[in-house]
Amino acid sequence: MSRRRVLITGIGAITPLGRSVSAIWRRLVSGESSVRAISLLNAATGMSLCVPAAPIEGSLEPLQRSIAPLVDRFTWLGVLAARDAVVESNLTPLDRNRCGVSTGTCMGGITETERGFDAIFVQKRPRTHPFTVVRTMYNGSAAFIAQEHELTGPTLCYSTTCSSSSVAIGEAMRQIRHGYADAMIAGGSESLLTYSAFNIWSSGHLLAAVSDLPAQSCRPFSANRDGTALGEGAVFLILESEDHARSRGARVYAELAGYGISGDCAHVTQPSVDGQARPMQLALDDAGTAPEEVDYIQAHGTGTRLNDVTEVKAIKQVFGVHAMKLAVSSCKAQVGHMVGAAGAMGALVGTLAIHHAEIPPTAFLNVLDPDCDLDFVPNVGRRSAKLDVAMANAFGFGGTGASLVFRRYDSDLPDNQ
C-alpha cells in the first residue's frame, strides 16, 4: 500500500540559545554554550542547590488573558513555540478538521506540582489552587495549541521520558502517512528548572558537577565527562503531506522519511546496545535507507558515562564499517538536556543540518573517551559537501528509544511503497 510522503515546512523554537531559528542555528554551529551555574532555593526549608543548567533567558510574552491562569511554564513554552512554527510555515488558514497536534513531555507541569505540594504540606492550606489539574496535566501543551488554532484533528500527547518528543513527531508522521491528517504541529516542551526537579536528578547522580567553567559542564563523549545539565525549552515542527505542501507552494526544509521506536527490556535506567540499535535500524528500514546513505547523526549524547558509550556501540552495530565515516555530534553540550523536548531539539538539528549542509559540533570535546571513537565533530562546526540524510536519536528512562531519519527533499523521488 502506498504511503504519503511527509515534509517539514516550518520550525518554531524557544531554547536557551534563543528563539529565532536562524539565530539558534548560528549559535549551535559556532559551538556557543547556554549552560551556566544557577542557584535554586527551597523557600520552605531554606535549602538551596547550585547546579549547571541551561535556562531560557529573558521574559516570555503573555498568553491570552483567558488562558494564562490555566498553564504551567512548560505549556506556555509549547504554545509559543507552536505559534511560531505555524507563522514561520505560513500554514494559515488551517483546515481545522485535517490538522492535528502531537506533543511530548517528560514531567509535564512540575512547576505547578511543586507549588501544590508546598501549599498543602508547607503552608498547610486545605486545598490547592482550583486550576491545579489543568496546570499539571501532561497534555496541557497539546490541548492549548489545538484550542488556539481551533483544530479538531488528532490531539495527542506522549510521555516516554527523554524520547517523548521524538515519539510525538514520529507518531504525527504516521497520522499523515496513513491519511488521518494532512498536517500536524508536532514537537515537545519541558521546563524542569525547579528545586524539586534538580533534587531528583541530583539524587540519581545524573547531573554534572559545578566547576570553574560552568558553560562547559556537559561534555558528551569526553573522557572527563561527569553528567548532564538540564535545559528547558520547546521545539515544534510543521509536518505536511507532500500533496498538501505542494498545493500551497510551501517552502520545504526536508523530508521526514523514517521513524523507529522500540522498548529496551534490559533495565529501566541502564540501556543496552541492542535496545539503542533497534530503533535506529527500524528507522532506516522505515525510510528505505541503507546505512551507508546516512551522512550525519545527531546523537542522544547526554554526557553521562553509560549512555554515551552504549550509543557509540549501538551506532557501530547498526552502521558497521560506515560508522567510522559518519559525522556524529550532540547539542546537549550547548543547550543542556531538554528532557521531554530533547528529541524535538534533535529533530531541529537534523532538519537544519540537511537544509544548510552544515553540521554543528560537539562542544568542549578536548579529550575523547577512548571508548567513544567516532567522528564527533569536535568543537568546530563543519560545512559538508554531501549531507543528504541525517538521523536523530533519543533514548529514555523506561527503555523507549526513538530514531528519526531526515532526507533532503527531492520531488522527483518515487513515493515510498
C-alpha positions in Angstrom: 0.0 0.0 0.0 1.4 3.4 -0.9 2.3 5.9 1.8 2.1 9.6 1.6 5.5 11.4 1.9 5.8 13.8 4.9 7.6 17.1 4.6 8.8 19.6 7.2 7.7 23.0 6.3 8.1 25.1 9.5 10.0 25.2 12.7 9.3 27.1 15.9 11.6 27.0 18.9 12.2 28.6 22.3 15.6 27.4 23.6 18.4 28.5 25.9 20.2 29.7 22.7 17.3 32.0 21.7 14.0 32.0 19.9 14.9 32.8 16.3 15.5 29.6 14.4 18.3 31.2 12.3 20.0 32.6 15.4 19.7 29.3 17.2 21.4 27.6 14.3 24.2 30.0 14.0 24.9 29.7 17.8 24.8 26.0 17.5 27.3 25.8 14.6 29.6 28.2 16.4 29.7 25.9 19.5 28.3 28.5 21.8 27.0 27.3 25.2 24.0 28.5 27.2 24.8 26.4 30.2 25.6 28.3 33.4 25.5 27.8 37.2 22.2 28.6 38.8 21.0 28.5 42.4 17.6 27.2 43.3 16.1 27.8 46.7 13.5 25.8 48.6 11.7 28.6 50.4 10.1 26.2 52.9 13.4 24.7 54.2 15.9 27.4 53.3 17.9 24.8 51.5 19.5 25.6 48.1 21.2 23.9 45.2 23.8 25.2 42.9 23.7 23.3 39.6 24.7 23.7 36.0 21.6 24.4 33.8 20.5 26.0 30.6 17.6 28.3 31.3 15.8 30.4 28.8 16.9 34.0 29.1 14.5 36.9 29.1 10.8 37.1 29.6 8.1 35.5 27.5 5.2 37.4 26.0 2.0 36.8 27.9 -0.7 34.4 26.7 -4.3 35.4 26.2 -5.9 36.5 29.5 -8.3 33.6 29.3 -5.5 31.0 29.0 -2.7 32.4 31.2 -4.1 31.4 34.6 -4.5 27.8 33.4 -1.0 26.9 32.3 2.3 25.8 33.7 5.5 27.1 32.2 6.0 24.0 30.0 2.6 24.6 28.4 3.4 28.3 28.0 6.6 27.4 26.1 4.8 24.9 23.9 2.1 27.2 22.9 4.5 30.0 21.9 6.9 27.7 20.0 4.0 26.1 18.1 2.6 29.5 17.3 6.0 30.5 15.8 6.1 27.3 13.8 2.7 28.0 12.3 3.6 31.5 11.4 7.0 30.5 10.0 5.4 27.9 7.8 2.7 30.3 6.6 0.3 27.5 7.3 -2.8 29.7 7.5 -5.7 29.4 7.3 -5.6 25.9 8.9 -8.0 23.2 7.9 -9.2 22.6 11.4 -10.5 19.1 10.6 -7.4 17.9 8.8 -4.7 19.4 11.1 -3.7 18.0 14.5 -1.3 18.3 17.3 1.2 15.9 18.7 3.3 16.8 21.8 5.8 15.2 24.1 6.9 15.9 27.7 8.6 14.0 30.4 7.3 15.6 33.6 4.6 17.9 32.5 3.6 20.7 34.9 6.2 20.1 37.6 6.5 23.7 38.5 2.8 23.8 39.4 3.1 20.4 41.0 5.8 21.7 43.3 3.6 24.7 44.2 0.7 22.4 45.0 2.8 20.3 47.4 4.1 23.5 49.0 0.5 24.8 49.5 -0.7 21.5 51.2 2.3 20.3 53.2 4.2 23.5 54.0 1.6 26.3 54.1 -1.0 23.8 55.5 -3.7 25.0 53.2 -6.8 22.8 53.0 -6.6 22.6 49.2 -4.6 23.6 46.2 -5.5 26.1 43.5 -8.6 25.1 41.6 -6.7 25.1 38.3 -4.0 22.7 39.5 -5.3 19.8 37.5 -5.3 21.8 34.2 -1.9 23.3 35.0 -0.2 20.0 35.7 -1.8 17.7 33.1 0.8 16.4 30.6 -1.3 17.1 27.6 -1.5 20.8 28.5 0.5 21.9 25.5 -1.4 19.8 23.1 -4.7 21.0 24.4 -4.0 24.7 24.4 -2.2 24.5 21.0 -5.3 22.9 19.5 -7.5 25.4 21.2 -5.5 28.4 20.0 -5.6 27.2 16.4 -9.2 25.8 16.6 -8.0 22.3 15.5 -10.2 19.2 15.7 -7.7 16.8 14.1 -5.8 14.3 16.2 -4.7 15.9 19.5 -2.0 13.6 21.1 0.4 13.6 23.9 3.3 11.2 24.6 5.4 10.8 27.7 8.4 8.4 27.3 10.9 10.4 29.3 13.8 11.7 27.2 12.4 10.3 23.9 8.9 11.9 24.3 9.0 14.5 21.6 10.8 12.1 19.1 7.8 9.8 19.6 5.4 12.7 19.2 7.0 13.7 15.9 7.2 10.1 14.6 3.6 9.3 15.5 2.5 12.6 13.9 4.2 11.5 10.7 2.2 8.2 10.9 -1.0 10.2 11.2 -0.2 12.0 7.9 1.2 9.0 6.1 -2.0 6.9 6.7 -4.4 9.7 5.9 -5.7 10.7 9.3 -4.4 14.2 8.9 -2.9 16.4 6.2 -0.8 18.5 8.6 0.4 18.1 12.2 2.0 20.5 14.7 4.5 18.2 16.3 7.2 18.6 19.0 7.7 18.9 22.7 8.2 21.2 25.6 9.8 20.9 29.1 10.6 23.2 32.0 12.2 21.4 34.9 14.2 24.2 36.5 12.7 23.8 39.9 14.3 22.9 43.2 12.5 19.5 43.4 13.3 18.5 39.8 17.0 19.2 40.3 17.0 17.5 43.7 15.5 14.4 42.0 18.1 14.4 39.2 21.0 15.2 41.5 20.0 12.3 43.8 20.2 9.9 40.8 23.8 11.1 40.2 22.9 12.2 36.7 24.0 15.9 36.8 27.4 17.3 36.1 29.2 19.0 38.9 29.5 22.7 39.0 33.0 23.7 38.0 35.0 26.9 37.5 33.8 26.7 33.8 30.1 26.1 34.2 29.5 26.7 30.5 31.5 23.5 29.8 29.7 21.4 32.4 28.1 19.0 29.9 30.7 17.3 27.8 29.3 14.4 25.7 31.8 11.7 24.7 34.6 13.4 26.6 36.9 11.3 28.8 36.3 13.7 31.7 32.5 13.9 31.4 30.6 13.5 34.7 27.0 14.0 33.9 24.4 16.2 32.1 23.0 19.6 32.6 19.2 20.2 32.4 17.8 22.7 30.0 14.3 24.0 29.3 12.6 24.8 26.1 10.1 23.9 23.4 10.6 22.9 19.7 7.8 22.3 17.2 7.8 21.2 13.6 5.1 21.6 11.0 4.6 18.3 9.2 2.6 18.1 6.0 1.8 15.6 3.4 3.6 16.2 0.1 0.4 17.0 -1.8 -0.7 19.4 0.9 2.6 21.2 1.0 3.0 21.4 -2.8 -0.6 22.6 -3.3 0.1 25.7 -1.3 3.7 26.3 -2.5 5.2 25.7 0.9 8.9 26.1 1.5 10.3 22.6 2.4 13.2 22.2 4.9 13.5 18.4 4.5 11.5 15.2 4.2 10.8 13.2 7.4 11.5 9.9 5.9 11.7 7.3 8.7 10.7 6.6 12.2 11.7 3.8 14.5 10.5 3.1 18.0 11.2 0.2 20.4 11.4 -0.8 24.0 14.7 -1.8 25.7 13.6 -4.5 28.1 17.1 -4.8 29.6 16.8 -2.3 32.5 14.7 0.7 33.4 17.7 3.1 33.7 20.6 1.2 32.1 20.4 1.0 28.3 21.6 -2.0 26.3 23.4 -1.8 23.0 20.6 -3.9 21.3 18.0 -1.6 22.8 19.5 1.5 21.3 20.4 -0.2 18.0 16.9 -1.4 17.3 15.1 2.0 16.8 17.9 3.1 14.5 17.6 0.1 12.4 13.8 0.3 12.3 14.0 4.0 11.3 16.4 3.1 8.4 14.1 0.3 7.3 11.0 2.6 7.5 12.8 5.2 5.4 14.0 2.6 2.9 17.5 3.9 3.5 20.7 1.9 3.6 23.1 2.6 6.5 25.8 3.8 4.1 23.5 6.5 2.8 23.4 8.3 6.2 25.8 11.3 6.4 25.2 12.6 9.9 23.7 11.5 13.3 22.5 14.0 16.0 23.2 11.7 18.9 21.3 11.5 22.1 24.7 12.1 23.7 23.8 13.1 27.3 27.3 13.4 28.7 26.6 10.6 31.2 29.1 7.8 31.5 26.9 4.9 30.5 24.7 6.4 27.8 27.5 7.8 25.6 29.4 4.5 25.4 26.2 2.5 24.8 25.1 4.8 22.0 28.5 4.5 20.3 28.4 0.7 20.4 24.8 0.8 19.1 25.8 3.0 16.2 28.7 0.7 15.3 26.3 -2.3 15.5 23.8 -0.7 13.0 26.2 1.0 10.6 29.2 -1.4 10.6 32.3 -0.1 8.9 30.3 3.0 7.8 30.1 4.2 11.4 33.7 5.4 11.1 32.7 7.6 8.1 29.7 9.2 9.8 29.7 12.6 11.4 28.1 12.5 14.8 27.5 15.3 17.3 25.4 16.2 20.4 23.9 19.6 21.0 23.4 18.9 24.7 26.8 20.5 25.5 25.2 23.7 24.3 21.6 23.6 25.3 21.6 21.1 28.1 19.3 18.1 28.3 15.8 19.4 27.5 14.4 16.0 28.5 10.9 15.7 27.1 11.8 18.3 24.4 15.2 16.8 23.7 14.0 14.7 20.8 12.4 17.7 19.1 15.6 19.7 19.6 17.5 16.8 17.9 14.9 16.9 15.1 15.6 20.6 14.7 19.3 19.9 14.4 18.8 17.0 11.9 16.5 19.1 9.7 18.6 22.2 9.7 21.8 20.2 9.1 20.3 19.0 5.8 18.8 22.4 5.0 22.1 24.3 5.5 24.5 21.4 4.5 26.3 22.1 7.8 27.0 20.1 11.0 27.1 21.7 14.5 30.0 20.5 16.7 30.1 18.5 19.9 31.3 21.4 22.1 34.1 21.1 24.7 35.3 17.8 23.3 39.0 18.2 24.0 39.9 14.8 25.4 38.0 12.0 23.7 36.9 8.9 25.7 38.8 6.0 24.1 35.5 4.0 24.1 33.9 6.8 22.0 36.0 6.7 18.9 33.7 8.1 16.2 33.9 11.4 14.3 32.2 13.6 16.8 32.9 16.9 15.0 34.8 18.3 18.0 34.4 22.0 18.9 34.1 23.5 15.4 31.1 23.2 13.1 31.6 21.8 9.7 30.4 22.5 6.2 29.6 19.3 4.3 29.9 18.7 0.6 27.4 15.9 1.0 24.6 15.9 3.5 21.5 14.3 2.2 20.4 12.0 5.0 20.5 12.6 8.8 19.3 10.7 11.8 18.4 12.0 15.3 18.3 9.7 18.3 16.5 9.9 21.6 16.6 7.3 24.4 14.6 7.5 27.6 14.5 6.0 31.0 12.0 3.2 31.0 13.5 1.9 27.7 11.6 3.7 24.9 14.0 4.6 22.2 13.1 6.6 19.1 15.1 7.5 16.0 14.1 9.8 13.1 15.5 9.9 9.6 15.6 13.1 7.6 16.3 13.3 3.9 16.9 16.1 1.5 13.7 16.7 -0.4 13.7 15.7 -4.0 10.3 16.0 -5.6 11.3 13.5 -8.3 11.8 10.6 -5.9 9.1 7.9 -6.2 6.6 7.5 -3.4 7.6 5.0 -0.7 5.8 1.7 -1.3 
